[in-house]
Amino acid sequence: MSAHDRVQGSDYANTTIARLDATGSIASAAARLKLHPNTLRHRLRRIRELFHLELDDPDERLAAWLELRRAAAADGSVRRAAEPGRG
């Protein structure tokens, strides 16, 4: 996902992280990304289509979270969505 983002200029990894950090709350994740909730829903559908990732499945959520965190530690390409109220 991070490699796809680098090549395509997309932001799917950060979208996924924001959704996971928000424990499934579309409104909270959209606010963190400064997106309209419908834009976030569209991105999540594209993530499901492109990467065959079902974020409704707890095992897939955990695996995605771990993999994205590993990628962030390895190359810094994935950033954590800003917490509300934090610079």
Phi, psi and omega in degrees: 000316179296320178296318178300315179301318180296316183287316187267348183074022179271179183226039184291324180296314179293326176297315180296315179300316180298318179295318179291318178297329181275009181046043173092354181283111179299315182299316181293315179297318180297318179297318180296325180271355183059047179238158169289142179306325178292326176295318177297316178300319178298314179299319180296323175296317179295321177299316179298317181290312186286321189247001180053043183254119179257096183287353174280345179271121184300324179293319178292323176301313181297314180299317179297315180300313180297316182294318179293323177293320177298316179297320180295319180291326184287316186226000177069014184283341180250127179251149178282136178300139182297137175288143176303135179085359179247126180335000000 
